[in-house]
Amino acid sequence: MTFFDLTRRLASVIPTPLRPDVPAPEPQPAPAGPQHSRGGFAAFRHRNYRLFWFGQVGSLIGTWMQSVSEPWLVLLLGGNALQLGLVLALEFAPSTVLAPLGGVLADRMDKRVVIMWTQVAAALQAAVLFAITVTGVVQIWHIFILAFVLGCINAVNMPVRQAFAAEMVPRRDLLNAIALNSASFNASRIVGPAIAGVTLALWGPAVNFGINAVSYIAVLVALVMIDPSRLFRAARSAENLPVLRSLAEGVRYARGNPHVLWPLVLLLGISIFGLNFQTLLPLYAVHTLGLKADGYGALYAVMGTGSLIGSMSLAFLGARRPLVPLIMGGGLIFVTFELLLGATQSVAPAYVWVIFIGLSSMLMINTINVTVQYGVPDELRGRVMSLYVTVFAGSSPLGGLFAGGVAQLWGPRAGFVLGAVFSLVFLALAGWQLMRVNLPPLGERTREPRAQVARAAQTGQTGQTGRPRTAGSAGSK
């Protein structure tokens, strides 16, 4: 497929709400069958999902190459720990405001088309970063601006992409699709930093920015090749609501359902205090371990290996595993090894600890994702998942500034230690609440009737069963 062909096909799929002459495709119901699929690769049976998955891998390799190279470029330009934290803050700050709007888009528009245009915009951002770096005119304030631009793009893209997973597979394969999505992210997290470490050492960061710009072609081609008639679309119930009212529906639903609320609270705490490796890891690699560019890239790649193992573990565990022990177990392992990393000044143990950090963090985060996604009715999915993105990505500015400030005062090791301690507080609070909810395995859950969903969204006072909750009732699913 030539670039001209790709452009022409992109133009042919302008979002339906902007083309009133083209009727929206009818929602495709999930076929009858077992409630939950078996096998670690069940989602791959669906052609649309396979296309998207492989396209994502190609694009994400480039994304990770840029993610590793950007903080390294800041250090090459003489930046300090606070400036590294500010880059991270600017990249994720837009999610605080724009991610909920992205959730409204996900429930109103064709998700595939929205993702296409956000990927085109991200490719242009990477191309600009490549151009100013390769010509030698780049300054730290340029990186600040481009990080903010990418943050705006991702704030729209992430909630739509999260919700799109549910349209490519029937509900019985949703858990597996989420786990395999994370596996693609973490497989790229191994390959991307490993390549980036070599290219950084040989040619500098500009090459990695250029590779990232080109890598978006892979996901664009995959999205163009997806067959819209085979998507499992939900009814677009939010189309006629004002934006603020539409947002409020998602917030009320999340607030009124403990299986959504408390995993999001845990994710908020872990994201602010524990998941600050983009700020702390380059400082730790250079100032504590004395690594060069290739060693820094290898450290990221090793962490990605652990993350891939964690992602694939969830894919093979099956839907009948209790979720709270997976969340709590993953969280406790994560906190333990982050503390060990903060206490380590030697290279060999650091490589071991980051494997377990990657594994446990992905097991915890993916289980939170599954818990939230599986409990959300299709017509509210985009808006509720936008809250997930707001919590996960929108909290990163605070996390970046926290980590950068601590590292500036006491060094990156202190950032790991304090982050682990504060994460443990949130883990204890959310774990206590989730134990009270007594959340059953996914395989034992039932789908609530549409009328109950609407009532829950309007009142925020009903659980999955639709019964009013009292002070002594947790409203379990």
N, C-alpha and C positions, 0 to 999 in steps of 0.2 A: 504494500500500500504506500503510495507516494504521499508527500506532505500536502499536495493539492487535493488528492482524494480524501485525506483525513479532514481537511478544512471544509470541503464540500459536504461531507457527511455530518460534521459538526453543525453546519448551518441548517441542515435539514431537520435538526431536532431541537429547534427553539422551544423554550418552555411553553407548555400548553396554556397556562394562564395568560401568556402574552399573544397567543394566537387563537382568538375565539372561534375562528372558522374550523379549527381542528378539534374534534371531540376527544375528550380524555379517554384513554383505554379503560375498559371495564375492569374492576378489581378481580384478580384471579384467585379463586378460593383454593385453600390447601386441599390436596387430594385425601381421600379417606385412607386410613392406614393406622399402624400402631402409633400410640401417643408419643413415643420417644424412639429415635433411631438408635441403632447399635453400630459400633465400630468407630475407630478414631478418625476416619476420613469420610464419614457419611455425607457431609455437605458437598464433597467433590462429585457426587453423583449428578449434581445439577450443573448443566453447561454454563449458565450465566455466572454461577458462583466460581467455577473453575477459571473462567476468563478474567473475572475481577481479581481473583486471588493472585494469579500469575502476573497480571499487569501491575498490581500493587507491589509485589516483590521487587520487580525491576525498578519501579519508581522510588521505593523506600530505601533501596541501596544508595541511590543518589542523595536522598534526604539525609541519611545518616552520615554520609561523607561531608555534607555541608554542616550538619550539626556538630561534628567533631572539629571541623576546620575553623568555624566561626570564632569560638573562644580562643583557639590557638592564634588566630590572626590578631585578636585584641591584645594578647600578650606580646606578640611580635611588634605591635605598634606602641608598646610601653604601657599598656593598660594595667590596672591594679585589680584587687579582689572586688572592690565596690563596683567598678565599671563592668566586670564580668557579671556580677549580680544584676546590674542595671540592664544589660543586654537581654538577660533572661526575663526580667520583669517586663520590658517593653514588648518582647515577643509574645508574652502570654496575657498581658493586661487587657487587650481588646476582648478576650473571651469573657471577661467579667460583664461586659455590656452587650456584646454582639452575639455571644453564643445562644442566649435565649431567643433572639430574633432568628438565628439560624434554625432553632427548633421549630419556630412558627413556619418558616419556609419549608422545612421537612414535612410538615403536616398539610401544607397547602399546594406545593409544587412538585413537579417531577424530580425526584431525588437524583436520578442519574444525570439529568441535564445540569442541575445545580453543581454537582461534583465536577462535571466536565469543565465548566467555566472557572471554578475555583482552581482547578489544576492548571488551566492556561495562565491564570494570573500568577500562580506560584512559580511557574516556569519563567515568566517574565521577570519576577523578582530575583530569581537565581541568576538570570542572564545579566541583569544590571550589576549585581554583586560581582560576578565574574569580570565584567568589563572594567569596572573601576579598580579592581584588584590587579588584574593583569597589566593595566596601564600604569600602575603605581601611584594613582591619585587618591587612593582610599585613605580615609581618616576615621578615627573612632566614631565621630558623630555621624558619618555616613552609615556605619554599621548600626547605630542606634535607630536611625530612620528606617532602614531596610528591615530591621528586626520588627519594628512596629507595623510596617506594611504587611509582612508575612503573618504577624499575629492577627491582623484584621481578616486576612484571607482564611486562615485556619479556624478562626472563631466561627465563621459561617460553615466551613467545610466539615469540621469535626462532628457536630451533632447530626448533620445530614448523612454523613458516612456511617455513623453509628446506627442510625435508624435504617439505612439502606440494607444492612445485613439481613434484616427480617423480611425484606422483599425478594431476596434471591433464593431463599430456601423455605420450605414449609415449616410450620412451627415445631414439628417434631425434631427437626435438624438444627434448630436455632442455637442450642448450647454448643453443638459441635462447630457451627459456623463462627461463633464468637471466639471459641478457643483457637480455631485455625487462623482467624484474622490476626489474633495476637501472635500466633506462631510465625506468620509471615512478617510481622513487624520485628520480631526478635531474630528471625533468620537473617533479615536484612541488617539487624543490629550487630550481627557477627561479621558478615561479609563487608558491609560498608566501612566500619572503623578499621578493619584489617587492611583494606585497600587504601583507605585514607591515610593511615600511618605511613605506608610506603610512599605514596605520592606526595605527602607533606614533606617527607625527608628528601625526596628527589627534586621536586619542582615547586613546592610551596602550596599555599591554600587555594590559589586562583584556579588551578586545574580541577580541584574537587567541586568548586562552584559551577564550573562549566559542565562537568559530568552530570551534576544534579539537574541543571537546566535541560539537558538532552534527555535525561531519564524519564521525564514526564510524558514523553511520547508513548512509553509502554502502557501506562494506565489509560491514556486517552484512546489509544487503539482498542484496548480491551473494552472500554465503556461504549465505544461506537459499535463494536461487534455484539454487544449484549442484545438479546431479543426481548423487547419490551412486552410482547404478548405472553411471555413465560414468567413474568414477574408476579409475585404474590402480593399485589397491591392492596393496601387498606383503603377504606373509604376516607375521603378528605373532609372530615367533619368540621375542621376549623376554618374553612374557606370564607364563610360569611360572617365570622365574628371579628370585632375590632381587635387589633393586635394586643392591646393591654389585657383585654378580657380573655383572649386566647392564651396569653402567657399565664394569667392567673389560674386558669383551669389546671394547667400542668403543675403549678406550685401547690395548689390546694390538694391535688391528688397525692403528690409526694409527701406533703406534710401530714396527711391523714392516713398514710400507710406505713407502719413501722418497718416493713421489709424493704422499703425504698428510703425512708428517712435516715435510719441509723447507719446503713452502709455508706450513705453519702456523707454523714457526719464523720465517720472513720476516714473516708477518703480525703475529706477536707484536712484533717489533722496530719495525716501521713504526707499529703502533697505539700503542705506548708513547711513542715519541719524535717521530714525524712527523705523525700525524693528530690534532693538538690544536687545531684551528681554532675549536671551540666555546669554548675558553678564551682563545685568543690573538687571534682576529679582532676581537671587540668592543673589546679593549684597544688593538689596533693601529689600528682605525678611529678611535677617539676621541683617543688620546694621540699617535699618530704622524701620521695623515693629517688629523686635525681634522674628521672627518665627523660629521654629525648622524644621526638615526635613519633618514632616507630613504637617505642614502648608505651607511650600514651594511647596510641591507636589500639595496640594489643590489649591494654587494660580494658578498654571499652568493649572490644570483641569478646574477651573472656566473660565479662558481665553479660553480654548478649547470649553467650552459650548457656549460661545458667537460666536466663530468662526464657530461652527457647525450650529448655527442659521443663520449666514450670508451665509454660503454655501447653505443650504437648501432653503433660500429665493430666491437665484438666480435660483435654479432648478425649483421653482414654479412660478417665475415671467413670464416666457415665452419669446419667441424669438422676440416679437414685442415691447418690452420695449426699449425706447431710452437708449443708452449705456453711453453717456457722463454724463447725470445727475446721473447715478448710480456710475460712477467713481468719479465724483466731490463730490457728497453727501457723499459717503463712506469715501473719503479722508478728508473732513472737519470734519466729526464726529470723525474720528481717531485722527486727530491733537488736537481737543478739549479735548478729554478724556485722551490723553497722557499728555497734559498740566495739567489737573486735577490730574493725578496720580503723577506727579512731585511735585505738591503742597500739597500732602497728606502724613501725618505721622501716620494715624490711620488705623487699620486693616480692620474694616467694610467698610468704603468708598472705600478702595483699591480693595476689592473684587468686588464691584459694578462697579468701573471704568474699571477693566480689562475685564469684560463681554462685555462692549460696545467697548473696544479696539479690542477684538477678532472679534466681529460681523462686525464692520465697516472695519477693515483691510481685512478680507476675502471677503467682498462684493466688495471692491475696487480691490483687487488683482485678484480675479476670473473673474471680468468683463474685466480687462485688458487681462487676458489669453484668454477669449472668443473672445474679439475684435481682438487680433492678430491671433489666430488659425483660426477663421472663414474667415478671409480675405486672408489667405495664400493658394495658389494652392497646391494640394497634392504632386506634384513632388518637391516642395521646402519646404515642411512642416518641415522636420527634421532640415534643415539648419537654417531656420528662427526661429524655436523654440529653437535651440541651442543659438541663440542670447538672447532669453527670459531668458534662464537658466543662461547665462553668466552675464546678467544684474542683475538678481534676486539673484543668489548664488555667482557669482564672485565678486560682490560688497561688500559682507559680510566681507572680510578681512579688507577693509577700515572702514566699519561700526564697526567691533569689536574693532579695534584699536582706533577709534574715541570715542566709548562709554567707553572703558576701560581707555583711557587717561583722559577723562572728569571726570569719576567716581573717578579716583585716585587723581585728583586735588581738586574737589569740591563735590564729593559724587554722588551716583546713581540718586538722584532726579534731579540734574543738567543735567545728561545725558538724562533723559526723556524730560526736558524742552527745552534744546538746540536742541535735535533731532526733536521735534515737530516744532520748529521755522524754522529750515532749510527745513523740509519737506513741510511746508506751502509755501515756496518760489518756490519749484519745482511744487507744486500743482497749484499755480497761473499761472506759465509759461505754463505748459502742458495744463491746462484748457483753457487758452486763445487760444492756437493753435488748440485744438480740437473743440472749438466753431466755429472757422473759417472754419474748415473742414466740419462742419455741418453733422456729421456722422449719417446716418439713422439707424433705428432699423434693427436687423438681418433679420427679416422677409421680408424686402423690398430690400435686396441685391440680386444681380444676380451674377452668376459665369462667370468670364471673360474667353474668348476663350483662348485656349492653345497658339496660336500665340501671343496674346497680353501679356500673362504671360512671354513668352520668351523674347519679346521685352522689357518689363519692367525690367526683370532681367539683360538684357544686357546693357541697357542705364541708368537705375535708374532714368528716367525722365518722366515716365508716371504714371498716377493714375490708378484706377481700370477700368476706361472706356477706357484706352489706348490712350487718347488724350494728346498731348503735353501740359504741364502746363506753363503758363506765370506767371509773377509776380503777376498778379491779380487773378489767379486761384488757388484754393486749391486742386484741383484734388480729389474731394469727391467721395465716393463709390456710 
